[in-house]
Amino acid sequence: MKDKNILEMGTIAKDDQQVTLYYNSESAIGKQTYAYITASSKEIQPIDVTKEKVTGTQWAALADKLNVDIADFIDTDHPKFQEMYGDKDVDLNETDWIKVLQEQPEVISWPIVVNGNQFLLVKNPSDIVKHINQ
């Protein structure tokens, strides 16, 4: 097993001593979030979704823990998404949204942080400090 946060069955494990970050290392918000977390006292398990495969089960588990739809993970204004689907409203099912994330992971809209039992969708990187140092 690669690490203790990603189990073989594709589910999300929690570790109070380590922060897991799902992010796009090429996005400004991803870079900023990574910088804030590395400045904390906790170990970090960064998962750059553009370089490491995240399973459909893991995406579904993250969405469930965050109480959001998988579609909420996707920036529909991203040029790659626009190239695939145009700028009209897109009606996809959960499986289709997962496929978008797996095939074009750079369209992820926000970094996701797993800190113990806390699951956070990071829209403002500086807000992460109060959550990871608790």
DSSP file with accessible surface (Angstrom, degrees, kcal/mol):
  #  RESIDUE AA STRUCTURE BP1 BP2  ACC     N-H-->O    O-->H-N    N-H-->O    O-->H-N    TCO  KAPPA ALPHA  PHI   PSI    X-CA   Y-CA   Z-CA
    1    1 A M              0   0  138      0, 0.0     3,-0.1     0, 0.0     6,-0.1   0.000 360.0 360.0 360.0 136.9    0.0    0.0    0.0
    2    2 A K        -     0   0  153      1,-0.2     2,-0.3     4,-0.2     5,-0.1   0.918 360.0 -18.2 -67.2 -46.2    1.4    3.4   -1.0
    3    3 A D    >   -     0   0   22      3,-0.5     3,-0.5    42,-0.0    -1,-0.2  -0.965  63.8-105.2-153.9 172.4    0.3    5.2    2.2
    4    4 A K  T 3  S+     0   0  123     -2,-0.3     3,-0.1     1,-0.2    -2,-0.0   0.558 109.2  63.4 -83.2  -5.0   -2.1    4.9    5.1
    5    5 A N  T 3  S+     0   0    2      1,-0.2     8,-2.1     7,-0.1     2,-0.6   0.691  98.8  54.0 -90.0 -21.9   -4.6    7.5    3.8
    6    6 A I  B <  S-A   12   0A  38     -3,-0.5    -3,-0.5     6,-0.2    -1,-0.2  -0.935  79.3-154.3-116.2 111.0   -5.6    5.7    0.6
    7    7 A L    >   -     0   0   67      4,-1.4     3,-2.4    -2,-0.6    -3,-0.1  -0.429  27.3-111.3 -83.2 158.1   -6.8    2.2    1.3
    8    8 A E  T 3  S+     0   0  160      1,-0.3    -1,-0.1     2,-0.1    -2,-0.0   0.811 116.1  61.5 -57.2 -30.4   -6.6   -0.6   -1.3
    9    9 A M  T 3  S-     0   0  157      1,-0.1    -1,-0.3    48,-0.0     3,-0.1   0.510 117.7-110.8 -78.8  -1.8  -10.4   -0.6   -1.5
   10   10 A G  S <  S+     0   0    7     -3,-2.4    51,-0.2     1,-0.3     2,-0.2   0.645  74.5 129.4  85.9  14.6  -10.4    3.0   -2.8
   11   11 A T        -     0   0   56     50,-0.1    -4,-1.4    -4,-0.1     2,-0.6  -0.480  62.5-103.6 -97.7 173.9  -11.9    4.6    0.3
   12   12 A I  B     -A    6   0A  20     -6,-0.2     2,-0.3    -2,-0.2    -6,-0.2  -0.852  32.0-163.5-102.7 120.8  -10.7    7.5    2.2
   13   13 A A        -     0   0   20     -8,-2.1     2,-0.4    -2,-0.6   103,-0.1  -0.677  12.9-134.0 -97.3 158.3   -9.0    6.8    5.6
   14   14 A K        -     0   0   85     -2,-0.3     2,-0.4   101,-0.1   103,-0.1  -0.903  17.8-174.6-116.9 143.1   -8.5    9.5    8.2
   15   15 A D    >   -     0   0   26      3,-0.4     3,-1.3    -2,-0.4   101,-1.0  -0.972  17.4-155.3-138.4 119.5   -5.3   10.2   10.2
   16   16 A D  T 3  S+     0   0   99     -2,-0.4    -1,-0.1     1,-0.3     3,-0.0   0.685  96.8  51.3 -68.1 -19.2   -5.2   12.8   13.0
   17   17 A Q  T 3  S+     0   0  135      1,-0.1    26,-1.6    25,-0.1     2,-0.4   0.454 109.8  53.0 -95.2  -3.1   -1.4   13.3   12.5
   18   18 A Q  E <   -b   43   0B  13     -3,-1.3    98,-0.7    24,-0.2     2,-0.5  -0.995  65.6-145.4-139.6 141.4   -1.5   13.8    8.8
   19   19 A V  E     -bC  44 115B   0     24,-3.0    26,-3.0    -2,-0.4     2,-0.5  -0.901  14.7-153.2-103.8 128.8   -3.3   16.1    6.4
   20   20 A T  E     -bC  45 114B   1     94,-2.8    94,-2.8    -2,-0.5     2,-0.5  -0.909  10.3-164.7-102.9 129.7   -4.2   14.7    3.0
   21   21 A L  E     -bC  46 113B   0     24,-2.1    26,-3.5    -2,-0.5     2,-0.6  -0.969   9.8-166.5-119.0 119.5   -4.5   17.3    0.2
   22   22 A Y  E     +bC  47 112B   1     90,-3.1    90,-2.8    -2,-0.5     2,-0.3  -0.935  38.9 134.2 -99.6 119.9   -6.2   16.5   -3.1
   23   23 A Y  E     -b   48   0B  24     24,-2.3    26,-2.3    -2,-0.6     2,-0.6  -0.967  61.3-105.9-159.2 168.9   -5.3   19.3   -5.5
   24   24 A N    >   -     0   0   10     -2,-0.3     3,-1.5    24,-0.2     6,-0.3  -0.943  25.7-156.6-104.3 112.7   -4.1   20.5   -8.9
   25   25 A S  T 3  S+     0   0   19     -2,-0.6    -1,-0.1     1,-0.3    23,-0.0   0.617  90.2  59.1 -68.1 -11.1   -0.5   21.6   -8.4
   26   26 A E  T 3  S+     0   0  128      4,-0.1    -1,-0.3     5,-0.0     2,-0.2   0.592  88.2  88.0 -92.1 -12.3   -0.8   23.9  -11.5
   27   27 A S  S <> S-     0   0   33     -3,-1.5     4,-2.5     1,-0.1     5,-0.2  -0.605  79.2-128.7 -89.3 149.3   -3.7   26.0  -10.2
   28   28 A A  H  > S+     0   0   65     -2,-0.2     4,-2.5     1,-0.2     5,-0.2   0.929 110.5  48.0 -60.3 -45.1   -3.0   29.1   -8.1
   29   29 A I  H  > S+     0   0   29      1,-0.2     4,-2.5     2,-0.2    -1,-0.2   0.878 111.0  52.0 -67.7 -33.5   -5.4   28.0   -5.3
   30   30 A G  H  > S+     0   0    0     -6,-0.3     4,-2.4     2,-0.2    -1,-0.2   0.938 111.0  46.6 -65.2 -45.9   -3.8   24.6   -5.3
   31   31 A K  H  X S+     0   0  118     -4,-2.5     4,-2.2    -7,-0.2    -2,-0.2   0.912 114.2  47.9 -62.0 -44.0   -0.3   26.0   -4.9
   32   32 A Q  H  X S+     0   0   99     -4,-2.5     4,-2.3     2,-0.2    -2,-0.2   0.921 111.8  49.1 -65.3 -42.9   -1.4   28.4   -2.2
   33   33 A T  H  X S+     0   0    0     -4,-2.5     4,-2.4     1,-0.2     5,-0.2   0.934 110.5  51.2 -63.2 -43.7   -3.2   25.7   -0.2
   34   34 A Y  H  X S+     0   0   87     -4,-2.4     4,-2.6     1,-0.2    -1,-0.2   0.925 109.5  51.0 -58.0 -44.5   -0.2   23.4   -0.5
   35   35 A A  H  X S+     0   0   53     -4,-2.2     4,-1.2     1,-0.2    -1,-0.2   0.920 110.0  48.8 -62.2 -43.6    2.0   26.2    0.9
   36   36 A Y  H  < S+     0   0   97     -4,-2.3     4,-0.3     1,-0.2     3,-0.2   0.913 113.5  46.9 -63.1 -42.0   -0.2   26.9    3.9
   37   37 A I  H >< S+     0   0    0     -4,-2.4     3,-1.7     1,-0.2     5,-0.2   0.915 108.2  54.0 -70.4 -39.3   -0.4   23.2    4.8
   38   38 A T  H 3< S+     0   0   66     -4,-2.6    -1,-0.2     1,-0.3    -2,-0.2   0.776 103.7  58.5 -67.1 -21.4    3.3   22.6    4.5
   39   39 A A  T 3< S+     0   0   87     -4,-1.2    -1,-0.3    -3,-0.2    -2,-0.2   0.573  93.4  89.9 -80.9  -8.2    3.8   25.5    6.9
   40   40 A S  S <  S-     0   0   18     -3,-1.7     4,-0.1    -4,-0.3    93,-0.1  -0.258  89.3-112.8 -82.1 175.0    1.7   23.7    9.5
   41   41 A S  S    S+     0   0  111     91,-0.1     2,-0.2     2,-0.1    -1,-0.1   0.539  87.4  92.2 -86.1  -5.7    3.0   21.2   12.1
   42   42 A K  S    S-     0   0   45     -5,-0.2   -24,-0.2     1,-0.1    -2,-0.1  -0.540  82.6-106.9 -90.6 155.1    1.3   18.2   10.6
   43   43 A E  E     -b   18   0B 126    -26,-1.6   -24,-3.0    -2,-0.2     2,-0.4  -0.461  37.0-141.1 -69.8 151.5    2.6   15.8    8.0
   44   44 A I  E     -b   19   0B  38    -26,-0.2   -24,-0.2    -2,-0.1    -1,-0.0  -0.947  17.5-165.4-122.0 137.9    1.2   16.3    4.6
   45   45 A Q  E     -b   20   0B  35    -26,-3.0   -24,-2.1    -2,-0.4     2,-0.3  -0.885  21.9-162.7-114.7  91.1    0.2   13.7    2.0
   46   46 A P  E     -b   21   0B  36      0, 0.0     2,-0.5     0, 0.0   -24,-0.2  -0.619   8.8-169.0 -79.2 135.1   -0.2   15.7   -1.2
   47   47 A I  E     -b   22   0B   1    -26,-3.5   -24,-2.3    -2,-0.3     2,-0.9  -0.916   7.3-159.4-124.0  99.5   -2.2   14.0   -4.0
   48   48 A D  E >>  -b   23   0B  10     -2,-0.5     4,-2.4   -26,-0.2     3,-2.3  -0.736   7.0-155.6 -78.9 107.9   -1.8   16.0   -7.2
   49   49 A V  T 34 S+     0   0    8    -26,-2.3     5,-0.2    -2,-0.9    -1,-0.2   0.670  90.1  61.1 -65.6 -14.9   -4.9   14.8   -9.1
   50   50 A T  T 34 S+     0   0   45    -27,-0.5    -1,-0.3    55,-0.1    56,-0.1   0.625 118.1  28.2 -83.4 -11.7   -3.2   15.6  -12.4
   51   51 A K  T <4 S+     0   0  141     -3,-2.3     2,-0.4     1,-0.2    -2,-0.2   0.590 118.9  52.7-120.5 -21.6   -0.4   13.2  -11.6
   52   52 A E  S  < S-     0   0   53     -4,-2.4     2,-0.3     2,-0.0    -1,-0.2  -0.971  83.5-116.8-121.9 137.3   -1.9   10.5   -9.4
   53   53 A K        -     0   0  156     -2,-0.4     2,-0.5    -3,-0.1    -3,-0.1  -0.512  22.1-162.6 -75.1 130.4   -5.1    8.6  -10.2
   54   54 A V        -     0   0    7     -2,-0.3    -1,-0.0    -5,-0.2   -32,-0.0  -0.966  23.2-126.9-109.1 126.9   -8.0    9.1   -7.8
   55   55 A T     >  -     0   0   48     -2,-0.5     4,-2.4     1,-0.1     5,-0.2  -0.278  16.3-115.1 -72.9 161.0  -10.6    6.4   -8.1
   56   56 A G  H  > S+     0   0   19      1,-0.2     4,-2.6     2,-0.2     5,-0.2   0.878 118.7  55.5 -59.9 -37.6  -14.3    6.9   -8.8
   57   57 A T  H  > S+     0   0   81      2,-0.2     4,-2.5     1,-0.2    -1,-0.2   0.903 107.6  48.8 -63.1 -40.3  -15.0    5.4   -5.3
   58   58 A Q  H  > S+     0   0    5      2,-0.2     4,-2.7     1,-0.2    -2,-0.2   0.926 110.6  49.6 -66.9 -43.4  -12.6    8.0   -3.7
   59   59 A W  H  X S+     0   0    3     -4,-2.4     4,-2.5     1,-0.2    -2,-0.2   0.928 112.7  48.3 -59.3 -43.6  -14.3   10.9   -5.6
   60   60 A A  H  X S+     0   0   30     -4,-2.6     4,-2.5     2,-0.2    -2,-0.2   0.905 111.5  49.7 -64.0 -40.9  -17.7    9.6   -4.5
   61   61 A A  H  X S+     0   0   24     -4,-2.5     4,-2.7     2,-0.2     5,-0.2   0.910 111.0  49.4 -65.3 -41.9  -16.5    9.2   -0.8
   62   62 A L  H  X S+     0   0    0     -4,-2.7     4,-2.0     2,-0.2    -2,-0.2   0.935 112.0  48.0 -62.4 -45.2  -15.0   12.8   -0.8
   63   63 A A  H  X>S+     0   0    4     -4,-2.5     5,-2.4    -5,-0.2     4,-0.7   0.916 112.4  50.0 -60.9 -42.2  -18.3   14.2   -2.2
   64   64 A D  H ><5S+     0   0  120     -4,-2.5     3,-0.9     1,-0.2    -2,-0.2   0.938 111.4  47.1 -62.0 -47.5  -20.3   12.3    0.4
   65   65 A K  H 3<5S+     0   0  109     -4,-2.7    -1,-0.2     1,-0.3    54,-0.2   0.826 116.0  45.2 -65.1 -31.7  -18.1   13.5    3.3
   66   66 A L  H 3<5S-     0   0   27     -4,-2.0    -1,-0.3    -5,-0.2    -2,-0.2   0.515 107.9-128.4 -86.7  -8.1  -18.3   17.0    2.0
   67   67 A N  T <<5 +     0   0  148     -3,-0.9     2,-0.3    -4,-0.7    -3,-0.2   0.915  68.6 116.4  59.2  45.5  -22.1   16.7    1.4
   68   68 A V  S   <S-     0   0   38     -5,-2.4     2,-0.2    -6,-0.1    -1,-0.2  -0.882  70.4-100.1-132.4 167.4  -21.8   18.0   -2.2
   69   69 A D    >   -     0   0  116     -2,-0.3     3,-1.6     1,-0.1     4,-0.3  -0.612  32.2-118.9 -82.9 151.8  -22.4   16.6   -5.6
   70   70 A I  G >  S+     0   0    5      1,-0.3     3,-2.3    -2,-0.2     4,-0.3   0.874 114.5  66.7 -59.4 -33.1  -19.4   15.4   -7.6
   71   71 A A  G >  S+     0   0   26      1,-0.3     3,-1.7     2,-0.2    -1,-0.3   0.818  88.0  67.7 -57.9 -27.4  -20.3   18.0  -10.2
   72   72 A D  G <  S+     0   0   78     -3,-1.6    -1,-0.3     1,-0.3    -2,-0.2   0.667  90.5  63.1 -68.8 -15.1  -19.4   20.6   -7.5
   73   73 A F  G <  S+     0   0    1     -3,-2.3    36,-3.2    -4,-0.3     2,-0.5   0.557  91.5  84.7 -80.8  -9.0  -15.7   19.5   -7.8
   74   74 A I  B <  S-E  108   0C  11     -3,-1.7     2,-1.1    -4,-0.3    34,-0.2  -0.833  70.5-142.7-109.7 131.1  -15.6   20.6  -11.4
   75   75 A D    >   -     0   0   57     32,-3.3     3,-1.8    -2,-0.5     6,-0.3  -0.762  15.1-170.8 -85.5  99.3  -14.9   24.1  -12.7
   76   76 A T  T 3  S+     0   0   62     -2,-1.1    -1,-0.2     1,-0.3     9,-0.1   0.600  83.7  60.3 -72.2  -8.2  -17.2   24.2  -15.7
   77   77 A D  T 3  S+     0   0  123     30,-0.1    -1,-0.3     4,-0.1    -2,-0.1   0.480  77.3 117.0 -92.1  -4.8  -15.6   27.5  -16.8
   78   78 A H  S <> S-     0   0   43     -3,-1.8     4,-2.7    29,-0.2     3,-0.3  -0.382  75.0-124.4 -63.2 138.8  -12.2   25.8  -17.1
   79   79 A P  H  > S+     0   0   95      0, 0.0     4,-2.5     0, 0.0     5,-0.2   0.862 110.3  53.4 -54.9 -37.6  -10.9   25.9  -20.8
   80   80 A K  H  > S+     0   0   79      2,-0.2     4,-1.5     1,-0.2     5,-0.1   0.903 111.4  45.4 -65.0 -40.7  -10.5   22.1  -20.9
   81   81 A F  H  > S+     0   0    2     -3,-0.3     4,-3.0    -6,-0.3     5,-0.4   0.935 113.3  50.0 -66.6 -44.7  -14.1   21.6  -19.8
   82   82 A Q  H  X S+     0   0   58     -4,-2.7     4,-2.5     1,-0.2    -2,-0.2   0.878 107.5  54.8 -60.8 -37.8  -15.4   24.3  -22.2
   83   83 A E  H  < S+     0   0  149     -4,-2.5    -1,-0.2    -5,-0.2    -2,-0.2   0.879 115.3  39.1 -62.7 -37.7  -13.4   22.5  -25.0
   84   84 A M  H  < S+     0   0   69     -4,-1.5    -2,-0.2    -5,-0.2    -1,-0.2   0.880 136.6  12.6 -79.5 -40.0  -15.2   19.3  -24.2
   85   85 A Y  H  < S-     0   0   64     -4,-3.0     3,-0.5     1,-0.3    -3,-0.2   0.438  93.5-131.0-122.7  -4.4  -18.7   20.5  -23.5
   86   86 A G     <  -     0   0   28     -4,-2.5    -1,-0.3    -5,-0.4    -2,-0.1  -0.245  44.8 -65.3  77.3-170.1  -19.0   24.1  -24.6
   87   87 A D  S    S+     0   0  137     -4,-0.1    -1,-0.2     2,-0.1     2,-0.1   0.319  99.2 104.9-103.2  10.7  -20.4   26.9  -22.4
   88   88 A K  S    S-     0   0  143     -3,-0.5     2,-0.1     1,-0.1    -3,-0.0  -0.386  87.3 -79.2 -83.8 165.5  -24.0   25.6  -22.2
   89   89 A D        -     0   0  165     -2,-0.1     2,-0.5     1,-0.0    -1,-0.1  -0.456  48.6-145.6 -62.9 135.8  -25.5   23.9  -19.2
   90   90 A V        -     0   0   37     -2,-0.1     2,-0.8    -3,-0.1    -1,-0.0  -0.907   8.7-157.8-111.4 131.1  -24.3   20.3  -19.1
   91   91 A D        +     0   0  159     -2,-0.5     2,-0.3     0, 0.0    -2,-0.0  -0.854  30.4 156.0-110.3  93.8  -26.6   17.5  -17.8
   92   92 A L        -     0   0   31     -2,-0.8     2,-0.1     2,-0.0   -21,-0.1  -0.867  36.4-126.4-115.8 153.8  -24.3   14.6  -16.7
   93   93 A N     >  -     0   0   90     -2,-0.3     4,-2.3     1,-0.1     5,-0.2  -0.383  39.7 -92.7 -89.5 175.5  -24.9   11.8  -14.2
   94   94 A E  H  > S+     0   0  118      1,-0.2     4,-2.3     2,-0.2     5,-0.2   0.896 126.2  52.1 -56.9 -42.3  -22.6   11.0  -11.3
   95   95 A T  H  > S+     0   0   82      1,-0.2     4,-2.2     2,-0.2    -1,-0.2   0.906 109.6  49.9 -61.9 -41.2  -20.6    8.5  -13.3
   96   96 A D  H  > S+     0   0   53      2,-0.2     4,-2.1     1,-0.2    -1,-0.2   0.903 109.2  51.0 -64.8 -41.7  -20.1   11.0  -16.1
   97   97 A W  H  X S+     0   0   27     -4,-2.3     4,-2.1     2,-0.2    -2,-0.2   0.907 109.5  51.1 -63.2 -39.8  -18.9   13.6  -13.7
   98   98 A I  H  X S+     0   0   19     -4,-2.3     4,-2.4    -5,-0.2    -2,-0.2   0.928 108.1  52.6 -61.8 -42.9  -16.4   11.1  -12.2
   99   99 A K  H  X S+     0   0   98     -4,-2.2     4,-2.8     1,-0.2     5,-0.3   0.886 106.0  53.9 -61.4 -38.3  -15.2   10.4  -15.8
  100  100 A V  H  X S+     0   0    2     -4,-2.1     4,-2.8     1,-0.2    -1,-0.2   0.951 110.6  46.4 -60.0 -46.8  -14.6   14.1  -16.4
  101  101 A L  H  < S+     0   0    1     -4,-2.1    -2,-0.2     1,-0.2    -1,-0.2   0.875 115.6  45.9 -63.6 -37.3  -12.4   14.2  -13.2
  102  102 A Q  H  < S+     0   0   67     -4,-2.4    -1,-0.2    -5,-0.2    -2,-0.2   0.865 120.7  36.8 -75.4 -35.1  -10.5   11.1  -14.2
  103  103 A E  H  < S+     0   0  125     -4,-2.8    -2,-0.2     1,-0.2    -3,-0.2   0.781 134.5  22.4 -88.4 -29.0   -9.9   12.1  -17.8
  104  104 A Q    ><  +     0   0   46     -4,-2.8     3,-2.1    -5,-0.3    -1,-0.2  -0.523  69.3 164.7-133.8  64.5   -9.4   15.8  -17.3
  105  105 A P  G >   +     0   0   18      0, 0.0     3,-1.9     0, 0.0   -55,-0.1   0.733  65.8  76.5 -62.8 -18.6   -8.3   16.2  -13.6
  106  106 A E  G 3  S+     0   0   44      1,-0.3   -82,-0.1   -57,-0.1    -5,-0.1   0.660  80.0  72.9 -66.9 -10.4   -7.1   19.7  -14.1
  107  107 A V  G <   +     0   0    0     -3,-2.1   -32,-3.3    -7,-0.2    -1,-0.3   0.478  64.6 128.8 -82.9   2.0  -10.7   20.9  -14.1
  108  108 A I  B <   -E   74   0C  12     -3,-1.9   -34,-0.3   -34,-0.2   -84,-0.1  -0.326  49.1-154.9 -58.0 132.1  -11.0   20.3  -10.3
  109  109 A S        +     0   0   22    -36,-3.2    -1,-0.1     1,-0.2   -35,-0.1   0.864  65.6  14.9 -83.3 -36.7  -12.4   23.6   -9.0
  110  110 A W  S    S-     0   0   85    -37,-0.3    -1,-0.2   -81,-0.0    13,-0.1  -0.991  77.8-106.6-139.8 146.5  -11.1   23.6   -5.4
  111  111 A P        -     0   0    3      0, 0.0    11,-2.9     0, 0.0     2,-0.4  -0.358  32.9-142.4 -64.5 152.7   -8.5   21.7   -3.3
  112  112 A I  E     -CD  22 121B   0    -90,-2.8   -90,-3.1     9,-0.2     2,-0.4  -0.982  12.5-161.6-121.9 131.1   -9.9   19.1   -0.9
  113  113 A V  E     -CD  21 120B   0      7,-2.7     7,-2.8    -2,-0.4     2,-0.5  -0.942   7.9-164.4-117.0 133.1   -8.3   18.6    2.6
  114  114 A V  E     +CD  20 119B   2    -94,-2.8   -94,-2.8    -2,-0.4     2,-0.4  -0.980  15.6 170.2-113.9 117.1   -8.8   15.6    4.8
  115  115 A N  E >   -CD  19 118B   9      3,-2.8     3,-2.4    -2,-0.5     2,-0.3  -0.892  64.2 -60.6-130.4  96.9   -7.7   16.4    8.3
  116  116 A G  T 3  S-     0   0    3   -101,-1.0  -101,-0.2   -98,-0.7  -100,-0.1  -0.472 121.8 -16.1  62.8-121.8   -8.7   13.6   10.8
  117  117 A N  T 3  S+     0   0  127     -2,-0.3     2,-0.4  -103,-0.1    -1,-0.3   0.382 118.5 101.2 -92.9   1.5  -12.4   13.6   10.6
  118  118 A Q  E <   -D  115   0B  56     -3,-2.4    -3,-2.8    13,-0.1     2,-0.5  -0.771  49.9-170.7 -91.2 132.9  -12.7   17.0    8.9
  119  119 A F  E     -D  114   0B  26     -2,-0.4     2,-0.4    -5,-0.2    -5,-0.2  -0.993  12.9-174.7-121.0 124.1  -13.2   17.2    5.2
  120  120 A L  E     -D  113   0B  30     -7,-2.8    -7,-2.7    -2,-0.5     2,-0.7  -0.976  26.3-149.9-128.7 135.2  -12.8   20.7    3.7
  121  121 A L  E     -D  112   0B  41     -2,-0.4     2,-0.8    -9,-0.2    -9,-0.2  -0.901  31.1-140.2 -96.1 114.5  -13.4   22.1    0.3
  122  122 A V        +     0   0    7    -11,-2.9   -89,-0.1    -2,-0.7    -2,-0.0  -0.712  41.4 153.4 -90.1 108.7  -10.8   25.0    0.2
  123  123 A K  S    S+     0   0  130     -2,-0.8    -1,-0.2     1,-0.3   -94,-0.0   0.636  78.8  34.6-102.6 -21.2  -12.1   28.1   -1.5
  124  124 A N  S >  S-     0   0   76      1,-0.1     3,-1.7   -95,-0.0     4,-0.5  -0.917  73.1-155.5-133.8 105.4   -9.8   30.5    0.4
  125  125 A P  G >  S+     0   0    7      0, 0.0     3,-1.5     0, 0.0     4,-0.4   0.825  90.8  60.2 -54.2 -34.9   -6.3   28.9    1.2
  126  126 A S  G >  S+     0   0   50      1,-0.3     3,-1.0     2,-0.2     4,-0.4   0.792  94.3  65.6 -67.6 -23.5   -5.6   31.2    4.2
  127  127 A D  G X> S+     0   0   72     -3,-1.7     4,-0.6     1,-0.2     3,-0.5   0.723  85.8  73.8 -67.4 -19.1   -8.7   29.8    6.0
  128  128 A I  H X> S+     0   0    4     -3,-1.5     4,-2.1    -4,-0.5     3,-0.8   0.814  80.0  72.1 -67.3 -28.3   -7.1   26.3    6.1
  129  129 A V  H <> S+     0   0   56     -3,-1.0     4,-1.5    -4,-0.4    -1,-0.2   0.910  95.2  50.2 -56.3 -45.6   -4.7   27.4    8.8
  130  130 A K  H <4 S+     0   0  127     -3,-0.5    -1,-0.3    -4,-0.4    -2,-0.2   0.799 113.4  47.9 -67.4 -24.1   -7.4   27.5   11.6
  131  131 A H  H X< S+     0   0   47     -3,-0.8     3,-0.6    -4,-0.6    -1,-0.2   0.848 112.0  44.7 -85.4 -34.9   -8.5   24.0   10.6
  132  132 A I  H 3< S+     0   0    1     -4,-2.1    -2,-0.2     1,-0.2    -3,-0.1   0.709 109.9  53.0 -87.6 -15.8   -5.2   22.1   10.4
  133  133 A N  T 3<        0   0   83     -4,-1.5    -1,-0.2    -5,-0.3    -2,-0.1   0.226 360.0 360.0-102.5  15.5   -3.7   23.4   13.6
  134  134 A Q    <         0   0  157     -3,-0.6    -3,-0.0    -5,-0.1    -4,-0.0  -0.487 360.0 360.0 -76.0 360.0   -6.6   22.5   15.9
